[in-house]
Amino acid sequence: MKYCFNIALALVALTLASTSIAATQAKDMKGMAGMQDMQGMQPPQEARGIGIVKAIDIPNGTITLQHQAIASIGWPAMTMAFKVASPGLLQVAKIGDTVNFTLHQSGMTSTVTSITVRP
């Protein structure tokens, strides 16, 4: 009986200690740049952009776009490589084309889901 009580007491102590550690870690994360948004983990978003195709990497399934600012997700203008949702999207445009594109953003990952060449 005393043995069971000691085990129960140890489990309570471990639970309280882990709760205290988790609370401390969460408090410490509030000061980390960019981590505030991660606490709520935003749901996946669709965003539209305009950019110029800088590179197409068929073996790796990526397209590099020099895109304008994308206000809906708070991105400034930049050049970056994106994975594409399907390999056929890499056939739509060529290097130098100005395109409209749609991104599916989920956390730190963004995937191009559509591309159309601008007239």
LOKOLKOL-623732 format. One record per residue: x, y, z of N, C-alpha, C, CB in turn. Coordinates in steps of 0.05 Angstrom, whole numbers. Glycine has a CB too. Example, Ala and Ser with C-alpha at 12.3 -4.5 7.8 and 13.67 -1.06 7.14 Angstrom:
<pts>
264_-114_156_246_-90_156_264_-66_156_226_-89_181;
257_-45_142_273_-21_143_258_1_157_282_-12_114;
</pts>
This chain:
<pts>
17_-24_0_0_0_0_18_25_0_-19_0_24;
38_25_17_56_48_18_71_51_-9_76_45_41;
77_29_-21_91_29_-47_73_42_-68_98_0_-56;
48_36_-69_29_48_-88_26_78_-83_1_34_-86;
25_86_-58_23_114_-51_48_129_-61_20_118_-21;
72_117_-58_96_130_-67_96_133_-97_121_114_-58;
87_113_-112_85_115_-141_66_137_-149_76_88_-153;
42_138_-136_22_159_-142_34_186_-137_-3_154_-126;
48_190_-115_60_215_-107_81_223_-128_72_214_-79;
97_204_-137_117_210_-157_104_218_-184_135_185_-162;
82_205_-192_68_212_-216_57_241_-214_46_192_-222;
46_248_-192_36_275_-188_59_295_-190_21_278_-161;
81_289_-178_104_308_-179_114_311_-208_127_297_-161;
116_289_-223_124_290_-251_105_307_-268_127_262_-263;
79_303_-263_59_318_-278_61_348_-273_31_308_-271;
65_355_-247_68_384_-240_93_395_-252_67_387_-210;
115_380_-251_140_390_-262_138_394_-292_163_370_-255;
126_375_-307_124_378_-336_106_401_-343_114_352_-348;
85_405_-328_67_428_-333_82_454_-329_42_427_-315;
98_456_-308_114_480_-303_134_485_-325_128_477_-276;
148_464_-335_167_466_-356_153_476_-382_182_440_-361;
131_464_-388_116_472_-413_107_501_-411_91_454_-417;
98_510_-388_90_538_-385_114_557_-388_77_542_-357;
137_549_-377_161_565_-379_170_567_-409_183_554_-362;
169_544_-423_177_545_-451_158_562_-468_177_516_-462;
132_560_-463_113_576_-478_118_606_-472_84_569_-470;
124_613_-447_129_641_-440_154_650_-454_132_644_-409;
175_634_-455_200_641_-468_197_645_-498_222_620_-462;
179_630_-510_175_631_-539_162_658_-547_158_608_-548;
148_671_-529_134_696_-537_154_717_-546_118_706_-513;
178_717_-537_198_736_-544_213_730_-570_217_740_-522;
210_706_-580_224_697_-604_211_709_-629_226_667_-606;
227_722_-645_217_735_-669_203_715_-687_239_749_-685;
178_721_-695_163_704_-714_149_681_-701_181_695_-735;
155_675_-676_143_652_-663_114_657_-653_160_642_-641;
107_682_-650_80_688_-640_59_676_-658_76_719_-637;
63_678_-684_43_668_-703_42_637_-702_50_677_-731;
64_624_-695_65_595_-695_49_583_-672_94_586_-694;
44_598_-651_31_586_-628_2_578_-635_30_606_-605;
-11_594_-652_-38_587_-660_-38_570_-685_-54_612_-665;
-15_565_-697_-12_550_-722_-35_557_-742_-11_520_-717;
-30_577_-758_-50_586_-777_-58_563_-796_-39_610_-793;
-83_562_-803_-92_542_-822_-80_548_-850_-123_541_-824;
-79_527_-867_-69_532_-894_-84_554_-908_-70_506_-910;
-70_570_-925_-82_592_-939_-76_589_-969_-72_618_-928;
-93_601_-985_-88_604_-1013_-81_634_-1017_-113_595_-1031;
-61_639_-1033_-53_666_-1039_-46_668_-1068_-29_675_-1021;
-52_692_-1079_-46_697_-1108_-24_717_-1110_-72_707_-1122;
-7_712_-1131_16_730_-1135_21_734_-1165_40_720_-1122;
39_753_-1170_48_759_-1197_79_758_-1196_38_787_-1208;
91_744_-1215_120_743_-1215_132_737_-1242_128_722_-1195;
158_737_-1243_173_730_-1267_187_704_-1262_193_753_-1275;
185_685_-1281_198_659_-1278_228_663_-1282_187_639_-1299;
244_655_-1262_273_658_-1263_286_631_-1268_283_670_-1237;
274_609_-1260_286_583_-1264_264_562_-1262_308_577_-1243;
268_540_-1276_250_517_-1275_268_493_-1271_232_514_-1301;
263_478_-1249_278_454_-1243_260_430_-1244_292_457_-1215;
258_417_-1267_240_395_-1271_247_371_-1253_240_386_-1300;
273_363_-1251_279_340_-1233_271_343_-1204_308_334_-1234;
273_368_-1194_266_373_-1166_237_383_-1163_285_393_-1154;
223_388_-1185_195_397_-1183_192_425_-1171_179_378_-1167;
210_443_-1179_209_470_-1168_209_491_-1190_232_475_-1149;
198_514_-1184_199_538_-1201_208_561_-1184_171_543_-1215;
227_577_-1195_237_600_-1180_223_625_-1192_268_603_-1182;
210_640_-1175_195_663_-1183_206_688_-1169_165_660_-1177;
209_710_-1184_215_736_-1173_188_749_-1171_236_753_-1191;
176_748_-1147_148_757_-1145_145_784_-1131_132_736_-1129;
123_797_-1138_116_822_-1125_107_816_-1096_93_837_-1140;
103_836_-1080_93_832_-1053_67_818_-1054_91_860_-1038;
62_800_-1034_37_786_-1032_24_794_-1006_41_754_-1034;
8_815_-1007_-3_827_-982_-20_808_-966_-20_851_-990;
-35_789_-979_-53_772_-965_-39_754_-945_-69_755_-984;
-13_749_-949_2_732_-930_26_747_-918_12_707_-944;
27_773_-923_47_790_-911_75_786_-921_47_785_-882;
78_778_-947_104_774_-958_113_798_-973_105_749_-976;
138_807_-971_149_828_-988_157_816_-1015_174_842_-974;
163_833_-1034_173_824_-1060_199_809_-1055_177_847_-1080;
203_787_-1068_228_771_-1066_230_750_-1088_229_757_-1038;
253_737_-1089_257_716_-1108_261_690_-1092_281_721_-1127;
245_670_-1099_248_644_-1084_238_621_-1101_232_646_-1058;
248_597_-1094_239_573_-1107_216_561_-1092_263_552_-1109;
196_551_-1108_173_538_-1097_170_510_-1108_147_555_-1102;
160_491_-1092_152_465_-1102_126_470_-1117_147_445_-1078;
120_453_-1137_95_455_-1151_77_431_-1144_100_456_-1182;
51_436_-1145_32_415_-1137_32_392_-1157_4_427_-1135;
37_398_-1183_38_376_-1202_59_383_-1223_10_372_-1216;
73_363_-1233_95_368_-1252_86_383_-1277_107_341_-1261;
61_380_-1286_52_394_-1309_53_424_-1307_24_385_-1315;
53_435_-1283_54_464_-1279_81_475_-1289_51_471_-1250;
102_458_-1290_128_467_-1299_129_470_-1329_149_448_-1290;
108_460_-1343_107_462_-1372_92_487_-1382_94_437_-1384;
78_501_-1363_60_523_-1370_75_547_-1380_42_530_-1347;
97_554_-1367_112_578_-1372_141_572_-1378_110_598_-1349;
155_592_-1388_184_589_-1393_199_612_-1378_191_589_-1423;
225_609_-1375_241_629_-1362_237_656_-1376_271_621_-1361;
232_676_-1359_227_703_-1370_198_711_-1371_240_706_-1396;
180_691_-1371_151_697_-1372_142_710_-1346_135_672_-1378;
123_729_-1349_110_741_-1326_84_724_-1322_103_772_-1330;
80_715_-1297_58_696_-1292_41_706_-1268_69_669_-1286;
16_697_-1269_-1_697_-1245_2_670_-1233_-32_704_-1253;
3_668_-1207_5_642_-1194_-11_641_-1168_35_635_-1189;
-18_617_-1160_-31_613_-1135_-14_596_-1117_-60_600_-1139;
-12_603_-1092_4_588_-1072_-15_575_-1052_24_605_-1058;
-9_552_-1044_-22_539_-1021_-1_541_-998_-32_509_-1027;
-7_557_-979_12_561_-957_3_546_-932_15_591_-950;
21_530_-921_15_515_-897_40_516_-879_7_485_-903;
38_532_-858_62_536_-841_85_548_-856_71_509_-829;
108_535_-856_131_546_-869_134_536_-898_156_539_-854;
114_521_-908_116_510_-934_95_522_-952_111_479_-933;
104_530_-976_86_541_-996_89_526_-1022_90_571_-1001;
67_518_-1034_68_503_-1059_52_517_-1080_56_474_-1055;
63_520_-1104_49_533_-1126_28_512_-1136_69_541_-1150;
2_521_-1137_-19_503_-1145_-30_511_-1172_-42_504_-1125;
-24_535_-1182_-33_542_-1209_-14_564_-1220_-62_552_-1210;
-10_563_-1247_6_583_-1260_-7_590_-1287_36_573_-1265;
-10_615_-1293_-19_624_-1320_0_646_-1329_-48_633_-1319;
7_645_-1355_24_665_-1366_7_690_-1371_37_656_-1393;
17_713_-1363_3_739_-1366_7_748_-1395_14_761_-1346;
-14_760_-1407_-12_770_-1435_7_794_-1436_-39_777_-1446;
</pts>
